[in-house]
Amino acid sequence: MIPRLYKHNGTFYMILRMLKEHQVTGNNGIVNMEYLKAWRDHVGADHVLKDGDTFLLCQTVQEANVVE
């Protein structure tokens, strides 16, 4: 499987999981941050981005250091 990459503010992120907003919204219509954090930790993400009505659980892509 080829990882999906997402560029945000000049930084690349590898998308580990995508969640629709309704999947982490409580009965009161507000996003439950504890649910979102639990998902982030479960998939091993280090960053959460929002694109429209979708949360992207991502891992930051580190720059390669070239050793000569």
mmCIF file of the N, C-alpha and C atoms, coordinates in Angstrom:
data_MODEL
# 
_entry.id   MODEL 
# 
loop_
_atom_site.group_PDB 
_atom_site.id 
_atom_site.type_symbol 
_atom_site.label_atom_id 
_atom_site.label_alt_id 
_atom_site.label_comp_id 
_atom_site.label_asym_id 
_atom_site.label_entity_id 
_atom_site.label_seq_id 
_atom_site.pdbx_PDB_ins_code 
_atom_site.Cartn_x 
_atom_site.Cartn_y 
_atom_site.Cartn_z 
_atom_site.occupancy 
_atom_site.B_iso_or_equiv 
_atom_site.pdbx_formal_charge 
_atom_site.auth_seq_id 
_atom_site.auth_comp_id 
_atom_site.auth_asym_id 
_atom_site.auth_atom_id 
_atom_site.pdbx_PDB_model_num 
ATOM 1   N N  . MET A 1 1  ? 0.841   -1.189 0.000  1.00 0.00 ? 1  MET A N  1 
ATOM 2   C CA . MET A 1 1  ? 0.000   0.000  0.000  1.00 0.00 ? 1  MET A CA 1 
ATOM 3   C C  . MET A 1 1  ? 0.881   1.245  0.000  1.00 0.00 ? 1  MET A C  1 
ATOM 4   N N  . ILE A 1 2  ? 0.601   2.151  -0.887 1.00 0.00 ? 2  ILE A N  1 
ATOM 5   C CA . ILE A 1 2  ? 1.346   3.405  -0.972 1.00 0.00 ? 2  ILE A CA 1 
ATOM 6   C C  . ILE A 1 2  ? 0.720   4.398  0.002  1.00 0.00 ? 2  ILE A C  1 
ATOM 7   N N  . PRO A 1 3  ? 1.548   4.991  0.881  1.00 0.00 ? 3  PRO A N  1 
ATOM 8   C CA . PRO A 1 3  ? 0.985   5.940  1.852  1.00 0.00 ? 3  PRO A CA 1 
ATOM 9   C C  . PRO A 1 3  ? 0.489   7.209  1.164  1.00 0.00 ? 3  PRO A C  1 
ATOM 10  N N  . ARG A 1 4  ? -0.593  7.755  1.697  1.00 0.00 ? 4  ARG A N  1 
ATOM 11  C CA . ARG A 1 4  ? -1.123  9.020  1.183  1.00 0.00 ? 4  ARG A CA 1 
ATOM 12  C C  . ARG A 1 4  ? -0.432  10.155 1.909  1.00 0.00 ? 4  ARG A C  1 
ATOM 13  N N  . LEU A 1 5  ? 0.027   11.136 1.154  1.00 0.00 ? 5  LEU A N  1 
ATOM 14  C CA . LEU A 1 5  ? 0.703   12.291 1.725  1.00 0.00 ? 5  LEU A CA 1 
ATOM 15  C C  . LEU A 1 5  ? -0.182  13.519 1.602  1.00 0.00 ? 5  LEU A C  1 
ATOM 16  N N  . TYR A 1 6  ? -0.043  14.400 2.568  1.00 0.00 ? 6  TYR A N  1 
ATOM 17  C CA . TYR A 1 6  ? -0.811  15.643 2.606  1.00 0.00 ? 6  TYR A CA 1 
ATOM 18  C C  . TYR A 1 6  ? 0.169   16.751 2.972  1.00 0.00 ? 6  TYR A C  1 
ATOM 19  N N  . LYS A 1 7  ? 0.176   17.841 2.205  1.00 0.00 ? 7  LYS A N  1 
ATOM 20  C CA . LYS A 1 7  ? 1.075   18.958 2.484  1.00 0.00 ? 7  LYS A CA 1 
ATOM 21  C C  . LYS A 1 7  ? 0.284   20.080 3.128  1.00 0.00 ? 7  LYS A C  1 
ATOM 22  N N  . HIS A 1 8  ? 0.763   20.557 4.282  1.00 0.00 ? 8  HIS A N  1 
ATOM 23  C CA . HIS A 1 8  ? 0.112   21.631 5.022  1.00 0.00 ? 8  HIS A CA 1 
ATOM 24  C C  . HIS A 1 8  ? 1.187   22.575 5.535  1.00 0.00 ? 8  HIS A C  1 
ATOM 25  N N  . ASN A 1 9  ? 1.097   23.839 5.141  1.00 0.00 ? 9  ASN A N  1 
ATOM 26  C CA . ASN A 1 9  ? 2.072   24.864 5.545  1.00 0.00 ? 9  ASN A CA 1 
ATOM 27  C C  . ASN A 1 9  ? 3.518   24.441 5.281  1.00 0.00 ? 9  ASN A C  1 
ATOM 28  N N  . GLY A 1 10 ? 3.757   23.820 4.151  1.00 0.00 ? 10 GLY A N  1 
ATOM 29  C CA . GLY A 1 10 ? 5.113   23.442 3.762  1.00 0.00 ? 10 GLY A CA 1 
ATOM 30  C C  . GLY A 1 10 ? 5.634   22.162 4.395  1.00 0.00 ? 10 GLY A C  1 
ATOM 31  N N  . THR A 1 11 ? 4.833   21.503 5.206  1.00 0.00 ? 11 THR A N  1 
ATOM 32  C CA . THR A 1 11 ? 5.236   20.254 5.854  1.00 0.00 ? 11 THR A CA 1 
ATOM 33  C C  . THR A 1 11 ? 4.405   19.112 5.279  1.00 0.00 ? 11 THR A C  1 
ATOM 34  N N  . PHE A 1 12 ? 5.071   17.982 5.028  1.00 0.00 ? 12 PHE A N  1 
ATOM 35  C CA . PHE A 1 12 ? 4.368   16.803 4.532  1.00 0.00 ? 12 PHE A CA 1 
ATOM 36  C C  . PHE A 1 12 ? 3.975   15.904 5.693  1.00 0.00 ? 12 PHE A C  1 
ATOM 37  N N  . TYR A 1 13 ? 2.775   15.343 5.586  1.00 0.00 ? 13 TYR A N  1 
ATOM 38  C CA . TYR A 1 13 ? 2.242   14.420 6.577  1.00 0.00 ? 13 TYR A CA 1 
ATOM 39  C C  . TYR A 1 13 ? 1.783   13.150 5.867  1.00 0.00 ? 13 TYR A C  1 
ATOM 40  N N  . MET A 1 14 ? 2.025   12.009 6.483  1.00 0.00 ? 14 MET A N  1 
ATOM 41  C CA . MET A 1 14 ? 1.524   10.743 5.980  1.00 0.00 ? 14 MET A CA 1 
ATOM 42  C C  . MET A 1 14 ? 0.193   10.468 6.686  1.00 0.00 ? 14 MET A C  1 
ATOM 43  N N  . ILE A 1 15 ? -0.862  10.294 5.920  1.00 0.00 ? 15 ILE A N  1 
ATOM 44  C CA . ILE A 1 15 ? -2.191  10.065 6.487  1.00 0.00 ? 15 ILE A CA 1 
ATOM 45  C C  . ILE A 1 15 ? -2.301  8.608  6.921  1.00 0.00 ? 15 ILE A C  1 
ATOM 46  N N  . LEU A 1 16 ? -2.547  8.403  8.212  1.00 0.00 ? 16 LEU A N  1 
ATOM 47  C CA . LEU A 1 16 ? -2.712  7.061  8.757  1.00 0.00 ? 16 LEU A CA 1 
ATOM 48  C C  . LEU A 1 16 ? -4.176  6.641  8.799  1.00 0.00 ? 16 LEU A C  1 
ATOM 49  N N  . ARG A 1 17 ? -5.056  7.610  9.020  1.00 0.00 ? 17 ARG A N  1 
ATOM 50  C CA . ARG A 1 17 ? -6.486  7.319  9.150  1.00 0.00 ? 17 ARG A CA 1 
ATOM 51  C C  . ARG A 1 17 ? -7.269  8.589  8.872  1.00 0.00 ? 17 ARG A C  1 
ATOM 52  N N  . MET A 1 18 ? -8.428  8.444  8.267  1.00 0.00 ? 18 MET A N  1 
ATOM 53  C CA . MET A 1 18 ? -9.324  9.570  8.025  1.00 0.00 ? 18 MET A CA 1 
ATOM 54  C C  . MET A 1 18 ? -10.628 9.303  8.768  1.00 0.00 ? 18 MET A C  1 
ATOM 55  N N  . LEU A 1 19 ? -11.099 10.306 9.499  1.00 0.00 ? 19 LEU A N  1 
ATOM 56  C CA . LEU A 1 19 ? -12.356 10.188 10.239 1.00 0.00 ? 19 LEU A CA 1 
ATOM 57  C C  . LEU A 1 19 ? -13.281 11.327 9.843  1.00 0.00 ? 19 LEU A C  1 
ATOM 58  N N  . LYS A 1 20 ? -14.528 10.988 9.559  1.00 0.00 ? 20 LYS A N  1 
ATOM 59  C CA . LYS A 1 20 ? -15.520 12.032 9.314  1.00 0.00 ? 20 LYS A CA 1 
ATOM 60  C C  . LYS A 1 20 ? -15.855 12.693 10.653 1.00 0.00 ? 20 LYS A C  1 
ATOM 61  N N  . GLU A 1 21 ? -16.173 13.971 10.600 1.00 0.00 ? 21 GLU A N  1 
ATOM 62  C CA . GLU A 1 21 ? -16.450 14.735 11.816 1.00 0.00 ? 21 GLU A CA 1 
ATOM 63  C C  . GLU A 1 21 ? -17.535 14.086 12.667 1.00 0.00 ? 21 GLU A C  1 
ATOM 64  N N  . HIS A 1 22 ? -18.564 13.512 12.045 1.00 0.00 ? 22 HIS A N  1 
ATOM 65  C CA . HIS A 1 22 ? -19.669 12.911 12.803 1.00 0.00 ? 22 HIS A CA 1 
ATOM 66  C C  . HIS A 1 22 ? -19.210 11.703 13.624 1.00 0.00 ? 22 HIS A C  1 
ATOM 67  N N  . GLN A 1 23 ? -18.068 11.104 13.266 1.00 0.00 ? 23 GLN A N  1 
ATOM 68  C CA . GLN A 1 23 ? -17.578 9.942  14.003 1.00 0.00 ? 23 GLN A CA 1 
ATOM 69  C C  . GLN A 1 23 ? -17.014 10.317 15.381 1.00 0.00 ? 23 GLN A C  1 
ATOM 70  N N  . VAL A 1 24 ? -16.672 11.572 15.578 1.00 0.00 ? 24 VAL A N  1 
ATOM 71  C CA . VAL A 1 24 ? -16.118 12.005 16.865 1.00 0.00 ? 24 VAL A CA 1 
ATOM 72  C C  . VAL A 1 24 ? -16.947 13.136 17.482 1.00 0.00 ? 24 VAL A C  1 
ATOM 73  N N  . THR A 1 25 ? -18.181 13.273 16.999 1.00 0.00 ? 25 THR A N  1 
ATOM 74  C CA . THR A 1 25 ? -19.077 14.305 17.517 1.00 0.00 ? 25 THR A CA 1 
ATOM 75  C C  . THR A 1 25 ? -20.027 13.680 18.521 1.00 0.00 ? 25 THR A C  1 
ATOM 76  N N  . GLY A 1 26 ? -20.182 14.337 19.652 1.00 0.00 ? 26 GLY A N  1 
ATOM 77  C CA . GLY A 1 26 ? -21.091 13.851 20.690 1.00 0.00 ? 26 GLY A CA 1 
ATOM 78  C C  . GLY A 1 26 ? -22.541 14.160 20.356 1.00 0.00 ? 26 GLY A C  1 
ATOM 79  N N  . ASN A 1 27 ? -23.437 13.751 21.225 1.00 0.00 ? 27 ASN A N  1 
ATOM 80  C CA . ASN A 1 27 ? -24.875 13.987 21.034 1.00 0.00 ? 27 ASN A CA 1 
ATOM 81  C C  . ASN A 1 27 ? -25.226 15.469 21.014 1.00 0.00 ? 27 ASN A C  1 
ATOM 82  N N  . ASN A 1 28 ? -24.354 16.287 21.608 1.00 0.00 ? 28 ASN A N  1 
ATOM 83  C CA . ASN A 1 28 ? -24.599 17.726 21.651 1.00 0.00 ? 28 ASN A CA 1 
ATOM 84  C C  . ASN A 1 28 ? -24.147 18.435 20.380 1.00 0.00 ? 28 ASN A C  1 
ATOM 85  N N  . GLY A 1 29 ? -23.588 17.701 19.406 1.00 0.00 ? 29 GLY A N  1 
ATOM 86  C CA . GLY A 1 29 ? -23.164 18.286 18.141 1.00 0.00 ? 29 GLY A CA 1 
ATOM 87  C C  . GLY A 1 29 ? -21.776 18.900 18.168 1.00 0.00 ? 29 GLY A C  1 
ATOM 88  N N  . ILE A 1 30 ? -21.074 18.740 19.270 1.00 0.00 ? 30 ILE A N  1 
ATOM 89  C CA . ILE A 1 30 ? -19.727 19.302 19.418 1.00 0.00 ? 30 ILE A CA 1 
ATOM 90  C C  . ILE A 1 30 ? -18.702 18.180 19.325 1.00 0.00 ? 30 ILE A C  1 
ATOM 91  N N  . VAL A 1 31 ? -17.598 18.465 18.635 1.00 0.00 ? 31 VAL A N  1 
ATOM 92  C CA . VAL A 1 31 ? -16.536 17.466 18.506 1.00 0.00 ? 31 VAL A CA 1 
ATOM 93  C C  . VAL A 1 31 ? -15.989 17.135 19.887 1.00 0.00 ? 31 VAL A C  1 
ATOM 94  N N  . ASN A 1 32 ? -15.961 15.861 20.218 1.00 0.00 ? 32 ASN A N  1 
ATOM 95  C CA . ASN A 1 32 ? -15.432 15.405 21.497 1.00 0.00 ? 32 ASN A CA 1 
ATOM 96  C C  . ASN A 1 32 ? -13.926 15.191 21.328 1.00 0.00 ? 32 ASN A C  1 
ATOM 97  N N  . MET A 1 33 ? -13.152 16.107 21.888 1.00 0.00 ? 33 MET A N  1 
ATOM 98  C CA . MET A 1 33 ? -11.699 16.075 21.718 1.00 0.00 ? 33 MET A CA 1 
ATOM 99  C C  . MET A 1 33 ? -11.081 14.835 22.350 1.00 0.00 ? 33 MET A C  1 
ATOM 100 N N  . GLU A 1 34 ? -11.704 14.294 23.391 1.00 0.00 ? 34 GLU A N  1 
ATOM 101 C CA . GLU A 1 34 ? -11.187 13.077 24.012 1.00 0.00 ? 34 GLU A CA 1 
ATOM 102 C C  . GLU A 1 34 ? -11.293 11.890 23.056 1.00 0.00 ? 34 GLU A C  1 
ATOM 103 N N  . TYR A 1 35 ? -12.402 11.802 22.318 1.00 0.00 ? 35 TYR A N  1 
ATOM 104 C CA . TYR A 1 35 ? -12.554 10.750 21.296 1.00 0.00 ? 35 TYR A CA 1 
ATOM 105 C C  . TYR A 1 35 ? -11.479 10.901 20.233 1.00 0.00 ? 35 TYR A C  1 
ATOM 106 N N  . LEU A 1 36 ? -11.285 12.146 19.787 1.00 0.00 ? 36 LEU A N  1 
ATOM 107 C CA . LEU A 1 36 ? -10.308 12.409 18.734 1.00 0.00 ? 36 LEU A CA 1 
ATOM 108 C C  . LEU A 1 36 ? -8.894  12.073 19.201 1.00 0.00 ? 36 LEU A C  1 
ATOM 109 N N  . LYS A 1 37 ? -8.563  12.440 20.435 1.00 0.00 ? 37 LYS A N  1 
ATOM 110 C CA . LYS A 1 37 ? -7.243  12.107 20.985 1.00 0.00 ? 37 LYS A CA 1 
ATOM 111 C C  . LYS A 1 37 ? -7.059  10.598 21.116 1.00 0.00 ? 37 LYS A C  1 
ATOM 112 N N  . ALA A 1 38 ? -8.123  9.898  21.513 1.00 0.00 ? 38 ALA A N  1 
ATOM 113 C CA . ALA A 1 38 ? -8.045  8.444  21.644 1.00 0.00 ? 38 ALA A CA 1 
ATOM 114 C C  . ALA A 1 38 ? -7.766  7.799  20.288 1.00 0.00 ? 38 ALA A C  1 
ATOM 115 N N  . TRP A 1 39 ? -8.444  8.259  19.243 1.00 0.00 ? 39 TRP A N  1 
ATOM 116 C CA . TRP A 1 39 ? -8.181  7.754  17.897 1.00 0.00 ? 39 TRP A CA 1 
ATOM 117 C C  . TRP A 1 39 ? -6.753  8.056  17.475 1.00 0.00 ? 39 TRP A C  1 
ATOM 118 N N  . ARG A 1 40 ? -6.298  9.300  17.724 1.00 0.00 ? 40 ARG A N  1 
ATOM 119 C CA . ARG A 1 40 ? -4.928  9.698  17.375 1.00 0.00 ? 40 ARG A CA 1 
ATOM 120 C C  . ARG A 1 40 ? -3.916  8.763  18.020 1.00 0.00 ? 40 ARG A C  1 
ATOM 121 N N  . ASP A 1 41 ? -4.086  8.489  19.303 1.00 0.00 ? 41 ASP A N  1 
ATOM 122 C CA . ASP A 1 41 ? -3.161  7.619  20.024 1.00 0.00 ? 41 ASP A CA 1 
ATOM 123 C C  . ASP A 1 41 ? -3.266  6.170  19.540 1.00 0.00 ? 41 ASP A C  1 
ATOM 124 N N  . HIS A 1 42 ? -4.482  5.733  19.232 1.00 0.00 ? 42 HIS A N  1 
ATOM 125 C CA . HIS A 1 42 ? -4.708  4.353  18.790 1.00 0.00 ? 42 HIS A CA 1 
ATOM 126 C C  . HIS A 1 42 ? -3.976  4.048  17.480 1.00 0.00 ? 42 HIS A C  1 
ATOM 127 N N  . VAL A 1 43 ? -3.979  4.985  16.542 1.00 0.00 ? 43 VAL A N  1 
ATOM 128 C CA . VAL A 1 43 ? -3.337  4.740  15.245 1.00 0.00 ? 43 VAL A CA 1 
ATOM 129 C C  . VAL A 1 43 ? -1.865  5.152  15.224 1.00 0.00 ? 43 VAL A C  1 
ATOM 130 N N  . GLY A 1 44 ? -1.382  5.779  16.304 1.00 0.00 ? 44 GLY A N  1 
ATOM 131 C CA . GLY A 1 44 ? 0.022   6.177  16.374 1.00 0.00 ? 44 GLY A CA 1 
ATOM 132 C C  . GLY A 1 44 ? 0.334   7.470  15.642 1.00 0.00 ? 44 GLY A C  1 
ATOM 133 N N  . ALA A 1 45 ? -0.661  8.324  15.490 1.00 0.00 ? 45 ALA A N  1 
ATOM 134 C CA . ALA A 1 45 ? -0.465  9.610  14.819 1.00 0.00 ? 45 ALA A CA 1 
ATOM 135 C C  . ALA A 1 45 ? 0.180   10.609 15.768 1.00 0.00 ? 45 ALA A C  1 
ATOM 136 N N  . ASP A 1 46 ? 0.885   11.578 15.190 1.00 0.00 ? 46 ASP A N  1 
ATOM 137 C CA . ASP A 1 46 ? 1.465   12.642 16.009 1.00 0.00 ? 46 ASP A CA 1 
ATOM 138 C C  . ASP A 1 46 ? 0.862   14.010 15.683 1.00 0.00 ? 46 ASP A C  1 
ATOM 139 N N  . HIS A 1 47 ? -0.105  14.017 14.762 1.00 0.00 ? 47 HIS A N  1 
ATOM 140 C CA . HIS A 1 47 ? -0.702  15.284 14.349 1.00 0.00 ? 47 HIS A CA 1 
ATOM 141 C C  . HIS A 1 47 ? -2.112  15.019 13.816 1.00 0.00 ? 47 HIS A C  1 
ATOM 142 N N  . VAL A 1 48 ? -3.030  15.950 14.076 1.00 0.00 ? 48 VAL A N  1 
ATOM 143 C CA . VAL A 1 48 ? -4.392  15.859 13.546 1.00 0.00 ? 48 VAL A CA 1 
ATOM 144 C C  . VAL A 1 48 ? -4.661  17.130 12.752 1.00 0.00 ? 48 VAL A C  1 
ATOM 145 N N  . LEU A 1 49 ? -5.082  16.947 11.502 1.00 0.00 ? 49 LEU A N  1 
ATOM 146 C CA . LEU A 1 49 ? -5.442  18.072 10.646 1.00 0.00 ? 49 LEU A CA 1 
ATOM 147 C C  . LEU A 1 49 ? -6.908  17.928 10.266 1.00 0.00 ? 49 LEU A C  1 
ATOM 148 N N  . LYS A 1 50 ? -7.534  19.051 9.906  1.00 0.00 ? 50 LYS A N  1 
ATOM 149 C CA . LYS A 1 50 ? -8.927  19.003 9.480  1.00 0.00 ? 50 LYS A CA 1 
ATOM 150 C C  . LYS A 1 50 ? -9.016  19.520 8.053  1.00 0.00 ? 50 LYS A C  1 
ATOM 151 N N  . ASP A 1 51 ? -9.694  18.756 7.210  1.00 0.00 ? 51 ASP A N  1 
ATOM 152 C CA . ASP A 1 51 ? -9.900  19.125 5.817  1.00 0.00 ? 51 ASP A CA 1 
ATOM 153 C C  . ASP A 1 51 ? -11.394 19.021 5.543  1.00 0.00 ? 51 ASP A C  1 
ATOM 154 N N  . GLY A 1 52 ? -12.075 20.144 5.581  1.00 0.00 ? 52 GLY A N  1 
ATOM 155 C CA . GLY A 1 52 ? -13.534 20.144 5.423  1.00 0.00 ? 52 GLY A CA 1 
ATOM 156 C C  . GLY A 1 52 ? -14.191 19.489 6.612  1.00 0.00 ? 52 GLY A C  1 
ATOM 157 N N  . ASP A 1 53 ? -14.942 18.411 6.375  1.00 0.00 ? 53 ASP A N  1 
ATOM 158 C CA . ASP A 1 53 ? -15.608 17.699 7.470  1.00 0.00 ? 53 ASP A CA 1 
ATOM 159 C C  . ASP A 1 53 ? -14.873 16.410 7.832  1.00 0.00 ? 53 ASP A C  1 
ATOM 160 N N  . THR A 1 54 ? -13.578 16.345 7.478  1.00 0.00 ? 54 THR A N  1 
ATOM 161 C CA . THR A 1 54 ? -12.779 15.147 7.719  1.00 0.00 ? 54 THR A CA 1 
ATOM 162 C C  . THR A 1 54 ? -11.554 15.476 8.562  1.00 0.00 ? 54 THR A C  1 
ATOM 163 N N  . PHE A 1 55 ? -11.311 14.660 9.581  1.00 0.00 ? 55 PHE A N  1 
ATOM 164 C CA . PHE A 1 55 ? -10.092 14.774 10.364 1.00 0.00 ? 55 PHE A CA 1 
ATOM 165 C C  . PHE A 1 55 ? -9.066  13.814 9.782  1.00 0.00 ? 55 PHE A C  1 
ATOM 166 N N  . LEU A 1 56 ? -7.849  14.296 9.594  1.00 0.00 ? 56 LEU A N  1 
ATOM 167 C CA . LEU A 1 56 ? -6.754  13.478 9.080  1.00 0.00 ? 56 LEU A CA 1 
ATOM 168 C C  . LEU A 1 56 ? -5.815  13.180 10.235 1.00 0.00 ? 56 LEU A C  1 
ATOM 169 N N  . LEU A 1 57 ? -5.677  11.920 10.588 1.00 0.00 ? 57 LEU A N  1 
ATOM 170 C CA . LEU A 1 57 ? -4.764  11.507 11.644 1.00 0.00 ? 57 LEU A CA 1 
ATOM 171 C C  . LEU A 1 57 ? -3.444  11.174 10.951 1.00 0.00 ? 57 LEU A C  1 
ATOM 172 N N  . CYS A 1 58 ? -2.419  11.946 11.250 1.00 0.00 ? 58 CYS A N  1 
ATOM 173 C CA . CYS A 1 58 ? -1.202  11.917 10.449 1.00 0.00 ? 58 CYS A CA 1 
ATOM 174 C C  . CYS A 1 58 ? 0.056   11.698 11.270 1.00 0.00 ? 58 CYS A C  1 
ATOM 175 N N  . GLN A 1 59 ? 1.085   11.313 10.529 1.00 0.00 ? 59 GLN A N  1 
ATOM 176 C CA . GLN A 1 59 ? 2.431   11.203 11.081 1.00 0.00 ? 59 GLN A CA 1 
ATOM 177 C C  . GLN A 1 59 ? 3.293   12.173 10.273 1.00 0.00 ? 59 GLN A C  1 
ATOM 178 N N  . THR A 1 60 ? 4.040   13.018 10.958 1.00 0.00 ? 60 THR A N  1 
ATOM 179 C CA . THR A 1 60 ? 4.879   14.009 10.287 1.00 0.00 ? 60 THR A CA 1 
ATOM 180 C C  . THR A 1 60 ? 6.004   13.309 9.545  1.00 0.00 ? 60 THR A C  1 
ATOM 181 N N  . VAL A 1 61 ? 6.204   13.694 8.286  1.00 0.00 ? 61 VAL A N  1 
ATOM 182 C CA . VAL A 1 61 ? 7.292   13.137 7.490  1.00 0.00 ? 61 VAL A CA 1 
ATOM 183 C C  . VAL A 1 61 ? 8.545   13.968 7.787  1.00 0.00 ? 61 VAL A C  1 
ATOM 184 N N  . GLN A 1 62 ? 9.562   13.275 8.293  1.00 0.00 ? 62 GLN A N  1 
ATOM 185 C CA . GLN A 1 62 ? 10.817  13.947 8.656  1.00 0.00 ? 62 GLN A CA 1 
ATOM 186 C C  . GLN A 1 62 ? 11.674  14.139 7.406  1.00 0.00 ? 62 GLN A C  1 
ATOM 187 N N  . GLU A 1 63 ? 12.411  15.241 7.382  1.00 0.00 ? 63 GLU A N  1 
ATOM 188 C CA . GLU A 1 63 ? 13.329  15.487 6.283  1.00 0.00 ? 63 GLU A CA 1 
ATOM 189 C C  . GLU A 1 63 ? 14.502  14.521 6.373  1.00 0.00 ? 63 GLU A C  1 
ATOM 190 N N  . ALA A 1 64 ? 14.938  14.086 5.221  1.00 0.00 ? 64 ALA A N  1 
ATOM 191 C CA . ALA A 1 64 ? 16.089  13.162 5.180  1.00 0.00 ? 64 ALA A CA 1 
ATOM 192 C C  . ALA A 1 64 ? 17.378  13.951 5.342  1.00 0.00 ? 64 ALA A C  1 
ATOM 193 N N  . ASN A 1 65 ? 18.294  13.409 6.114  1.00 0.00 ? 65 ASN A N  1 
ATOM 194 C CA . ASN A 1 65 ? 19.633  13.995 6.266  1.00 0.00 ? 65 ASN A CA 1 
ATOM 195 C C  . ASN A 1 65 ? 20.591  13.183 5.404  1.00 0.00 ? 65 ASN A C  1 
ATOM 196 N N  . VAL A 1 66 ? 21.207  13.852 4.446  1.00 0.00 ? 66 VAL A N  1 
ATOM 197 C CA . VAL A 1 66 ? 22.136  13.169 3.554  1.00 0.00 ? 66 VAL A CA 1 
ATOM 198 C C  . VAL A 1 66 ? 23.518  13.159 4.202  1.00 0.00 ? 66 VAL A C  1 
ATOM 199 N N  . VAL A 1 67 ? 24.078  11.961 4.344  1.00 0.00 ? 67 VAL A N  1 
ATOM 200 C CA . VAL A 1 67 ? 25.400  11.794 4.931  1.00 0.00 ? 67 VAL A CA 1 
ATOM 201 C C  . VAL A 1 67 ? 26.349  11.416 3.808  1.00 0.00 ? 67 VAL A C  1 
ATOM 202 N N  . GLU A 1 68 ? 27.403  12.208 3.633  1.00 0.00 ? 68 GLU A N  1 
ATOM 203 C CA . GLU A 1 68 ? 28.357  11.914 2.558  1.00 0.00 ? 68 GLU A CA 1 
ATOM 204 C C  . GLU A 1 68 ? 29.593  11.272 3.120  1.00 0.00 ? 68 GLU A C  1 
# 
